[in-house]
Amino acid sequence: MNTVTVPEPRTAAALAARRRKTEAALERVRQLTTDNRTLDERLKAARSNLRFQDRRVADLEARLTEPEPPA
């Protein structure tokens, strides 16, 4: 089976449309990259906060289970 491909027209309008499409795709990639970086930073902050809270809870649990010194 022979398939013949028809080349895209090389008119100024076609080239401009292709350029706009490429620029839009590049802008979308930039936006997704920025969004991904932002989400990564938020995830790291959330993990850090969770570790802090875990340590705080562990400290409080330890204080509750310590025997009180005699008065």
Biopython code that builds the backbone (N, CA, C, O; Angstrom):
import numpy as np
from Bio.PDB.StructureBuilder import StructureBuilder

atoms = [
    (1, "MET", "N", (0.857, -1.175, 0.000)),
    (1, "MET", "CA", (0.000, 0.000, 0.000)),
    (1, "MET", "C", (0.900, 1.234, 0.000)),
    (1, "MET", "O", (1.671, 1.452, 0.934)),
    (2, "ASN", "N", (0.795, 2.017, -1.031)),
    (2, "ASN", "CA", (1.560, 3.257, -1.136)),
    (2, "ASN", "C", (0.720, 4.409, -0.630)),
    (2, "ASN", "O", (-0.412, 4.611, -1.069)),
    (3, "THR", "N", (1.287, 5.164, 0.302)),
    (3, "THR", "CA", (0.597, 6.325, 0.832)),
    (3, "THR", "C", (1.332, 7.563, 0.367)),
    (3, "THR", "O", (2.545, 7.688, 0.535)),
    (4, "VAL", "N", (0.587, 8.461, -0.212)),
    (4, "VAL", "CA", (1.170, 9.706, -0.676)),
    (4, "VAL", "C", (0.834, 10.783, 0.344)),
    (4, "VAL", "O", (-0.329, 10.985, 0.693)),
    (5, "THR", "N", (1.861, 11.466, 0.812)),
    (5, "THR", "CA", (1.612, 12.558, 1.745)),
    (5, "THR", "C", (1.670, 13.865, 0.985)),
    (5, "THR", "O", (2.527, 14.092, 0.132)),
    (6, "VAL", "N", (0.739, 14.695, 1.325)),
    (6, "VAL", "CA", (0.669, 16.005, 0.674)),
    (6, "VAL", "C", (1.392, 16.994, 1.586)),
    (6, "VAL", "O", (1.032, 17.142, 2.754)),
    (7, "PRO", "N", (2.412, 17.672, 1.053)),
    (7, "PRO", "CA", (3.134, 18.627, 1.909)),
    (7, "PRO", "C", (2.237, 19.790, 2.302)),
    (7, "PRO", "O", (1.333, 20.187, 1.567)),
    (8, "GLU", "N", (2.520, 20.326, 3.499)),
    (8, "GLU", "CA", (1.769, 21.493, 3.952)),
    (8, "GLU", "C", (2.088, 22.676, 3.048)),
    (8, "GLU", "O", (3.197, 22.797, 2.528)),
    (9, "PRO", "N", (1.109, 23.537, 2.870)),
    (9, "PRO", "CA", (1.378, 24.721, 2.053)),
    (9, "PRO", "C", (2.402, 25.623, 2.725)),
    (9, "PRO", "O", (2.432, 25.721, 3.952)),
    (10, "ARG", "N", (3.218, 26.264, 1.954)),
    (10, "ARG", "CA", (4.270, 27.138, 2.486)),
    (10, "ARG", "C", (3.899, 28.605, 2.340)),
    (10, "ARG", "O", (4.766, 29.458, 2.146)),
    (11, "THR", "N", (2.639, 28.886, 2.430)),
    (11, "THR", "CA", (2.225, 30.277, 2.314)),
    (11, "THR", "C", (2.543, 31.003, 3.615)),
    (11, "THR", "O", (2.745, 30.375, 4.654)),
    (12, "ALA", "N", (2.585, 32.305, 3.548)),
    (12, "ALA", "CA", (2.874, 33.109, 4.731)),
    (12, "ALA", "C", (1.816, 32.872, 5.804)),
    (12, "ALA", "O", (2.143, 32.798, 6.989)),
    (13, "ALA", "N", (0.573, 32.753, 5.408)),
    (13, "ALA", "CA", (-0.512, 32.530, 6.373)),
    (13, "ALA", "C", (-0.358, 31.166, 7.041)),
    (13, "ALA", "O", (-0.570, 31.032, 8.246)),
    (14, "ALA", "N", (0.009, 30.162, 6.261)),
    (14, "ALA", "CA", (0.176, 28.828, 6.820)),
    (14, "ALA", "C", (1.359, 28.795, 7.780)),
    (14, "ALA", "O", (1.286, 28.172, 8.839)),
    (15, "LEU", "N", (2.439, 29.460, 7.413)),
    (15, "LEU", "CA", (3.604, 29.508, 8.287)),
    (15, "LEU", "C", (3.311, 30.288, 9.567)),
    (15, "LEU", "O", (3.773, 29.908, 10.643)),
    (16, "ALA", "N", (2.553, 31.366, 9.458)),
    (16, "ALA", "CA", (2.184, 32.158, 10.636)),
    (16, "ALA", "C", (1.291, 31.336, 11.562)),
    (16, "ALA", "O", (1.453, 31.377, 12.781)),
    (17, "ALA", "N", (0.353, 30.596, 10.987)),
    (17, "ALA", "CA", (-0.535, 29.761, 11.793)),
    (17, "ALA", "C", (0.261, 28.673, 12.504)),
    (17, "ALA", "O", (0.020, 28.375, 13.674)),
    (18, "ARG", "N", (1.206, 28.089, 11.789)),
    (18, "ARG", "CA", (2.057, 27.059, 12.378)),
    (18, "ARG", "C", (2.899, 27.647, 13.519)),
    (18, "ARG", "O", (3.063, 27.009, 14.560)),
    (19, "ARG", "N", (3.422, 28.837, 13.330)),
    (19, "ARG", "CA", (4.222, 29.505, 14.350)),
    (19, "ARG", "C", (3.384, 29.787, 15.595)),
    (19, "ARG", "O", (3.836, 29.568, 16.719)),
    (20, "ARG", "N", (2.143, 30.281, 15.385)),
    (20, "ARG", "CA", (1.257, 30.541, 16.523)),
    (20, "ARG", "C", (0.952, 29.262, 17.297)),
    (20, "ARG", "O", (0.924, 29.250, 18.527)),
    (21, "LYS", "N", (0.727, 28.196, 16.551)),
    (21, "LYS", "CA", (0.431, 26.914, 17.185)),
    (21, "LYS", "C", (1.637, 26.430, 18.010)),
    (21, "LYS", "O", (1.478, 25.941, 19.128)),
    (22, "THR", "N", (2.819, 26.571, 17.453)),
    (22, "THR", "CA", (4.040, 26.172, 18.160)),
    (22, "THR", "C", (4.259, 27.036, 19.392)),
    (22, "THR", "O", (4.605, 26.523, 20.456)),
    (23, "GLU", "N", (4.061, 28.343, 19.256)),
    (23, "GLU", "CA", (4.228, 29.251, 20.392)),
    (23, "GLU", "C", (3.223, 28.945, 21.489)),
    (23, "GLU", "O", (3.558, 29.007, 22.672)),
    (24, "ALA", "N", (1.996, 28.615, 21.109)),
    (24, "ALA", "CA", (0.970, 28.267, 22.096)),
    (24, "ALA", "C", (1.356, 26.980, 22.833)),
    (24, "ALA", "O", (1.171, 26.870, 24.045)),
    (25, "ALA", "N", (1.889, 26.017, 22.091)),
    (25, "ALA", "CA", (2.309, 24.761, 22.716)),
    (25, "ALA", "C", (3.472, 25.002, 23.675)),
    (25, "ALA", "O", (3.503, 24.441, 24.771)),
    (26, "LEU", "N", (4.422, 25.832, 23.267)),
    (26, "LEU", "CA", (5.558, 26.145, 24.139)),
    (26, "LEU", "C", (5.104, 26.880, 25.394)),
    (26, "LEU", "O", (5.615, 26.615, 26.482)),
    (27, "GLU", "N", (4.166, 27.786, 25.259)),
    (27, "GLU", "CA", (3.637, 28.509, 26.412)),
    (27, "GLU", "C", (2.941, 27.537, 27.364)),
    (27, "GLU", "O", (3.057, 27.663, 28.583)),
    (28, "ARG", "N", (2.226, 26.579, 26.809)),
    (28, "ARG", "CA", (1.538, 25.572, 27.636)),
    (28, "ARG", "C", (2.562, 24.729, 28.399)),
    (28, "ARG", "O", (2.362, 24.420, 29.574)),
    (29, "VAL", "N", (3.652, 24.361, 27.733)),
    (29, "VAL", "CA", (4.706, 23.597, 28.396)),
    (29, "VAL", "C", (5.319, 24.412, 29.526)),
    (29, "VAL", "O", (5.561, 23.889, 30.613)),
    (30, "ARG", "N", (5.570, 25.696, 29.271)),
    (30, "ARG", "CA", (6.114, 26.568, 30.319)),
    (30, "ARG", "C", (5.165, 26.652, 31.508)),
    (30, "ARG", "O", (5.594, 26.584, 32.660)),
    (31, "GLN", "N", (3.877, 26.799, 31.224)),
    (31, "GLN", "CA", (2.882, 26.903, 32.289)),
    (31, "GLN", "C", (2.817, 25.612, 33.097)),
    (31, "GLN", "O", (2.759, 25.646, 34.326)),
    (32, "LEU", "N", (2.826, 24.480, 32.408)),
    (32, "LEU", "CA", (2.793, 23.196, 33.107)),
    (32, "LEU", "C", (4.046, 22.998, 33.954)),
    (32, "LEU", "O", (3.975, 22.448, 35.053)),
    (33, "THR", "N", (5.187, 23.441, 33.447)),
    (33, "THR", "CA", (6.430, 23.340, 34.198)),
    (33, "THR", "C", (6.361, 24.196, 35.460)),
    (33, "THR", "O", (6.763, 23.757, 36.538)),
    (34, "THR", "N", (5.856, 25.403, 35.321)),
    (34, "THR", "CA", (5.701, 26.296, 36.479)),
    (34, "THR", "C", (4.726, 25.702, 37.490)),
    (34, "THR", "O", (4.994, 25.697, 38.691)),
    (35, "ASP", "N", (3.595, 25.201, 36.998)),
    (35, "ASP", "CA", (2.607, 24.589, 37.888)),
    (35, "ASP", "C", (3.207, 23.394, 38.622)),
    (35, "ASP", "O", (2.982, 23.216, 39.819)),
    (36, "ASN", "N", (3.962, 22.584, 37.906)),
    (36, "ASN", "CA", (4.583, 21.408, 38.508)),
    (36, "ASN", "C", (5.573, 21.824, 39.595)),
    (36, "ASN", "O", (5.619, 21.216, 40.664)),
    (37, "ARG", "N", (6.359, 22.857, 39.320)),
    (37, "ARG", "CA", (7.332, 23.345, 40.300)),
    (37, "ARG", "C", (6.608, 23.867, 41.550)),
    (37, "ARG", "O", (7.026, 23.598, 42.676)),
    (38, "THR", "N", (5.524, 24.610, 41.338)),
    (38, "THR", "CA", (4.748, 25.140, 42.455)),
    (38, "THR", "C", (4.161, 24.015, 43.300)),
    (38, "THR", "O", (4.227, 24.055, 44.529)),
    (39, "LEU", "N", (3.593, 23.021, 42.646)),
    (39, "LEU", "CA", (3.016, 21.891, 43.373)),
    (39, "LEU", "C", (4.096, 21.111, 44.127)),
    (39, "LEU", "O", (3.864, 20.638, 45.240)),
    (40, "ASP", "N", (5.267, 20.982, 43.521)),
    (40, "ASP", "CA", (6.379, 20.289, 44.176)),
    (40, "ASP", "C", (6.794, 21.029, 45.448)),
    (40, "ASP", "O", (7.036, 20.410, 46.484)),
    (41, "GLU", "N", (6.873, 22.351, 45.362)),
    (41, "GLU", "CA", (7.231, 23.156, 46.537)),
    (41, "GLU", "C", (6.175, 23.036, 47.632)),
    (41, "GLU", "O", (6.509, 22.936, 48.812)),
    (42, "ARG", "N", (4.907, 23.046, 47.241)),
    (42, "ARG", "CA", (3.830, 22.918, 48.225)),
    (42, "ARG", "C", (3.846, 21.545, 48.884)),
    (42, "ARG", "O", (3.593, 21.419, 50.082)),
    (43, "LEU", "N", (4.145, 20.520, 48.093)),
    (43, "LEU", "CA", (4.227, 19.164, 48.640)),
    (43, "LEU", "C", (5.374, 19.055, 49.636)),
    (43, "LEU", "O", (5.223, 18.452, 50.699)),
    (44, "LYS", "N", (6.524, 19.639, 49.294)),
    (44, "LYS", "CA", (7.658, 19.617, 50.220)),
    (44, "LYS", "C", (7.317, 20.339, 51.520)),
    (44, "LYS", "O", (7.675, 19.871, 52.601)),
    (45, "ALA", "N", (6.634, 21.467, 51.424)),
    (45, "ALA", "CA", (6.241, 22.214, 52.616)),
    (45, "ALA", "C", (5.252, 21.404, 53.458)),
    (45, "ALA", "O", (5.356, 21.375, 54.684)),
    (46, "ALA", "N", (4.305, 20.755, 52.806)),
    (46, "ALA", "CA", (3.323, 19.945, 53.532)),
    (46, "ALA", "C", (4.010, 18.780, 54.249)),
    (46, "ALA", "O", (3.673, 18.464, 55.390)),
    (47, "ARG", "N", (4.966, 18.148, 53.580)),
    (47, "ARG", "CA", (5.698, 17.045, 54.213)),
    (47, "ARG", "C", (6.490, 17.538, 55.421)),
    (47, "ARG", "O", (6.537, 16.879, 56.460)),
    (48, "SER", "N", (7.113, 18.707, 55.266)),
    (48, "SER", "CA", (7.875, 19.280, 56.369)),
    (48, "SER", "C", (6.959, 19.582, 57.561)),
    (48, "SER", "O", (7.301, 19.285, 58.705)),
    (49, "ASN", "N", (5.799, 20.169, 57.282)),
    (49, "ASN", "CA", (4.836, 20.462, 58.348)),
    (49, "ASN", "C", (4.368, 19.187, 59.036)),
    (49, "ASN", "O", (4.206, 19.150, 60.255)),
    (50, "LEU", "N", (4.156, 18.150, 58.247)),
    (50, "LEU", "CA", (3.714, 16.877, 58.813)),
    (50, "LEU", "C", (4.793, 16.288, 59.716)),
    (50, "LEU", "O", (4.488, 15.778, 60.795)),
    (51, "ARG", "N", (6.055, 16.354, 59.283)),
    (51, "ARG", "CA", (7.144, 15.852, 60.130)),
    (51, "ARG", "C", (7.207, 16.627, 61.443)),
    (51, "ARG", "O", (7.405, 16.041, 62.507)),
    (52, "PHE", "N", (7.037, 17.947, 61.366)),
    (52, "PHE", "CA", (7.037, 18.765, 62.583)),
    (52, "PHE", "C", (5.908, 18.337, 63.509)),
    (52, "PHE", "O", (6.115, 18.164, 64.711)),
    (53, "GLN", "N", (4.722, 18.167, 62.951)),
    (53, "GLN", "CA", (3.565, 17.767, 63.763)),
    (53, "GLN", "C", (3.781, 16.381, 64.365)),
    (53, "GLN", "O", (3.419, 16.148, 65.519)),
    (54, "ASP", "N", (4.362, 15.465, 63.607)),
    (54, "ASP", "CA", (4.642, 14.126, 64.126)),
    (54, "ASP", "C", (5.598, 14.197, 65.318)),
    (54, "ASP", "O", (5.401, 13.523, 66.329)),
    (55, "ARG", "N", (6.639, 15.029, 65.181)),
    (55, "ARG", "CA", (7.587, 15.173, 66.297)),
    (55, "ARG", "C", (6.899, 15.785, 67.512)),
    (55, "ARG", "O", (7.152, 15.377, 68.645)),
    (56, "ARG", "N", (6.040, 16.751, 67.276)),
    (56, "ARG", "CA", (5.324, 17.418, 68.376)),
    (56, "ARG", "C", (4.419, 16.429, 69.107)),
    (56, "ARG", "O", (4.394, 16.400, 70.338)),
    (57, "VAL", "N", (3.683, 15.627, 68.358)),
    (57, "VAL", "CA", (2.794, 14.625, 68.959)),
    (57, "VAL", "C", (3.621, 13.603, 69.738)),
    (57, "VAL", "O", (3.253, 13.226, 70.851)),
    (58, "ALA", "N", (4.733, 13.156, 69.160)),
    (58, "ALA", "CA", (5.585, 12.183, 69.852)),
    (58, "ALA", "C", (6.117, 12.774, 71.161)),
    (58, "ALA", "O", (6.181, 12.079, 72.175)),
    (59, "ASP", "N", (6.496, 14.047, 71.139)),
    (59, "ASP", "CA", (6.983, 14.709, 72.352)),
    (59, "ASP", "C", (5.883, 14.778, 73.408)),
    (59, "ASP", "O", (6.124, 14.490, 74.581)),
    (60, "LEU", "N", (4.691, 15.156, 72.998)),
    (60, "LEU", "CA", (3.575, 15.229, 73.949)),
    (60, "LEU", "C", (3.230, 13.854, 74.509)),
    (60, "LEU", "O", (2.939, 13.728, 75.699)),
    (61, "GLU", "N", (3.259, 12.827, 73.669)),
    (61, "GLU", "CA", (2.987, 11.471, 74.146)),
    (61, "GLU", "C", (4.039, 11.050, 75.167)),
    (61, "GLU", "O", (3.713, 10.449, 76.191)),
    (62, "ALA", "N", (5.295, 11.366, 74.886)),
    (62, "ALA", "CA", (6.370, 11.011, 75.814)),
    (62, "ALA", "C", (6.187, 11.729, 77.139)),
    (62, "ALA", "O", (6.402, 11.138, 78.197)),
    (63, "ARG", "N", (5.796, 12.987, 77.095)),
    (63, "ARG", "CA", (5.589, 13.751, 78.339)),
    (63, "ARG", "C", (4.424, 13.181, 79.142)),
    (63, "ARG", "O", (4.458, 13.184, 80.372)),
    (64, "LEU", "N", (3.397, 12.692, 78.454)),
    (64, "LEU", "CA", (2.244, 12.127, 79.155)),
    (64, "LEU", "C", (2.574, 10.793, 79.817)),
    (64, "LEU", "O", (2.007, 10.460, 80.857)),
    (65, "THR", "N", (3.474, 10.042, 79.229)),
    (65, "THR", "CA", (3.788, 8.718, 79.761)),
    (65, "THR", "C", (4.925, 8.738, 80.772)),
    (65, "THR", "O", (5.177, 7.728, 81.428)),
    (66, "GLU", "N", (5.616, 9.864, 80.913)),
    (66, "GLU", "CA", (6.696, 9.963, 81.911)),
    (66, "GLU", "C", (6.079, 9.948, 83.308)),
    (66, "GLU", "O", (5.060, 10.592, 83.559)),
    (67, "PRO", "N", (6.712, 9.206, 84.204)),
    (67, "PRO", "CA", (6.210, 9.241, 85.584)),
    (67, "PRO", "C", (6.530, 10.594, 86.215)),
    (67, "PRO", "O", (7.585, 11.177, 85.967)),
    (68, "GLU", "N", (5.623, 11.066, 87.012)),
    (68, "GLU", "CA", (5.831, 12.351, 87.677)),
    (68, "GLU", "C", (6.841, 12.173, 88.811)),
    (68, "GLU", "O", (6.785, 11.187, 89.545)),
    (69, "PRO", "N", (7.750, 13.112, 88.953)),
    (69, "PRO", "CA", (8.711, 13.008, 90.058)),
    (69, "PRO", "C", (7.997, 13.222, 91.391)),
    (69, "PRO", "O", (7.031, 13.980, 91.467)),
    (70, "PRO", "N", (8.470, 12.558, 92.430)),
    (70, "PRO", "CA", (7.829, 12.736, 93.735)),
    (70, "PRO", "C", (8.019, 14.159, 94.238)),
    (70, "PRO", "O", (9.072, 14.767, 94.044)),
    (71, "ALA", "N", (7.010, 14.665, 94.870)),
    (71, "ALA", "CA", (7.064, 16.050, 95.375)),
    (71, "ALA", "C", (7.698, 16.177, 96.715)),
    (71, "ALA", "O", (7.803, 17.283, 97.245)),
]
sb = StructureBuilder()
sb.init_structure("model")
sb.init_model(0)
sb.init_chain("A")
sb.init_seg("    ")
for serial, (resi, resn, name, xyz) in enumerate(atoms, 1):
    if name == "N":
        sb.init_residue(resn, " ", resi, " ")
    sb.init_atom(name, np.array(xyz, "f"), 0.0, 1.0, " ", f" {name:<3s}", serial, name[0])
structure = sb.get_structure()
